[in-house]
Amino acid sequence: MELATLSATAITTLAFKKFLESGAGELGKKFTEIAIAKMDNLRKMIWDKLRGNPKAEKAMMAVEQGSNQELDRLAVYVQDAMEDDQQFASEIKAIAKEIHAGKLQENISMTQNNRNNTIKNQTQLQAEKSFVDGIHYHNY
């Protein structure tokens, strides 16, 4: 997701992601708890903004039932609201960026763990290589 140009589709997907994921546990594997809570806030903001528009409400309810097809339709309503209300657009973009940051923090942590494991494995391998055919070599 390009942070500079968060599309209505990307924002809407983040807001309703827990309804679109295969299971609640899957979402927890991809996002921090704080990011998931922000998804709920983002979804509520979209609901509040689009409330009163029967077609938008119908699309939101369908997405909450897991309809990926209605997600694109809902994104159009969100895009219209963003164009009509720049403050709303700024607020939901900011929350979407925070949610995305929650995902990145998790990935950075996993990369760090992988790097540490790689270094540990390389150190073990070097130690094993330093003792060959009964001769002990020291690597200083």
DAGISUL-V819113 format. One record per residue. RES is the residue in one small letter. PHI is phi in whole degrees, 0 to 359 (* if undefined). Layout:
{{RES | PHI} {RES | PHI}}
//
This chain:
{{m | *} {e | 279} {l | 290} {a | 292} {t | 233} {l | 291} {s | 279} {a | 299} {t | 295} {a | 296} {i | 294} {t | 296} {t | 298} {l | 297} {a | 295} {f | 249} {k | 302} {k | 293} {f | 274} {l | 260} {e | 287} {s | 292} {g | 200} {a | 298} {g | 295} {e | 296} {l | 297} {g | 295} {k | 282} {k | 256} {f | 225} {t | 288} {e | 300} {i | 296} {a | 296} {i | 295} {a | 296} {k | 292} {m | 300} {d | 297} {n | 297} {l | 296} {r | 299} {k | 297} {m | 298} {i | 294} {w | 302} {d | 300} {k | 289} {l | 266} {r | 302} {g | 101} {n | 260} {p | 303} {k | 291} {a | 294} {e | 298} {k | 297} {a | 295} {m | 297} {m | 295} {a | 294} {v | 295} {e | 293} {q | 269} {g | 100} {s | 280} {n | 289} {q | 296} {e | 284} {l | 300} {d | 296} {r | 295} {l | 298} {a | 299} {v | 295} {y | 294} {v | 294} {q | 301} {d | 300} {a | 296} {m | 294} {e | 291} {d | 281} {d | 224} {q | 296} {q | 294} {f | 301} {a | 301} {s | 297} {e | 294} {i | 286} {k | 294} {a | 297} {i | 294} {a | 299} {k | 295} {e | 295} {i | 297} {h | 299} {a | 297} {g | 297} {k | 287} {l | 296} {q | 300} {e | 294} {n | 293} {i | 297} {s | 299} {m | 295} {t | 296} {q | 299} {n | 297} {n | 297} {r | 296} {n | 297} {n | 295} {t | 296} {i | 298} {k | 298} {n | 294} {q | 295} {t | 297} {q | 298} {l | 296} {q | 296} {a | 296} {e | 291} {k | 287} {s | 286} {f | 242} {v | 236} {d | 50} {g | 78} {i | 254} {h | 261} {y | 257} {h | 257} {n | 259} {y | 255}}
//
